[in-house]
């Protein structure tokens, strides 16, 4: 038996307004307006004419339109140049194109990396000259 994988995308078309909460396992493309919350394990694309006012919880999201509310993205949040985002964001990774508007508090939930390359904070290093050498002209001792 051959297994068939069907990739379907839910769409809220331009000129359509949905008020309420949406829960789905599939991907979404929003070209219309959503007044409410959307939760999916897939990817959400807010098109250039798309508007969401509410909470968006998904694995990945691309924003080209307008979003106002709370973003909870476990993977990558990608803001295109036409994006306008206001509110709060909790993301795994963030990509912002030039000219995108991002007026939000942002928390990144990813693997923490060592910032100081193993050196201890507050430790000072000194450079010593061999004894008997004078500083070059223009340098202080």
MOBEL-V616567 format. One line per field, one symbol per residue. ss: DSSP state (H for helix, E for strand, - for the rest). phi: phi as a letter, one per 40 degrees, with the letter a starting at -180 (. if undefined). psi: psi as a letter, one per 30 degrees, with the letter a starting at -180 (. if undefined). A space follows every 50 residues. Layout:
ss=???
phi=???
psi=???
This chain:
ss=--------EEEE----EEE--EEE--EEEE--EEE--EEE--EEEE---- EEEEEEEE-EEEE--EEEEEEEEEEEEEE----EEEEEEEEEEEEE---- EEEEEEEE---------------------------------
phi=.ccbbbbbbcbbcdgbbbbhbbbacccbbbbcbbbibbbaccbbbccdcc bbbibbbacbabbbbbbbibbbbcbbbbbccccbbbhbbbbcbbbbcdgc bbbacbbbbbccbccbfgcccgcbbbbbcdcgccccdgbbc
psi=kkkkkkjkkkkjlkfkkkkakkklfllkkjfbkjjakkklfakkkjlegk kkjbkjjlelkkkfbkkkbkkjjfckjjjlfgkjkkbkkjlelkkklkfk kiilkkkkiakkkjfghflkkfkkkkkkkkkfkkklkfll.
